[in-house]
């Protein structure tokens, strides 16, 4: 379809337009209670997050499906600004269904956020009443890795991985006792004398009563303030 219409760059142009499209939402700013100093850039943060989750291959497949089905309407969770962009580029957009899908997307992520908060609260309680909880000490954590990213000697006898690089780096954090990762079942390794081990959560649970009370208060306030009673771009 794109080749026949001599419009191979259409998807690329749409992606470029989505990157620059501001998301419209009430207040045109973020809650300082929720985001702290990042509240001034709340729209940019939200836009990049949405792009990472739904602005990639899944959206491209939906657009290609629409083109390949002779103009069949696009049905995808899209904020209003994105629906407008697709319409401007000649796509038929099922605006009401896209708005409902977008509202559902926001609601699901709100539920996910609440569950994550509950997980951290439960972990804090568990840690508080568990005796002999080992201290992690001072460590650096590397997320989203696989077994292939862990230290393993190459043909030259050296390991070319992010842990070894970081251990060599002059700008690394000082006083580290270990390096952590989230690869379950991985064997322990060593990078330049620093143990490389599995860490269940990148951020350790709060152990002080003051810290736990502060987090609990923030969590309750965050859940209440973020109730998706008015979903961004939910109107057709």
Order of alpha helices (4+ residues) and beta strands (2+ residues): alpha-alpha-alpha-alpha-alpha-alpha-beta-alpha-beta-beta-beta-alpha
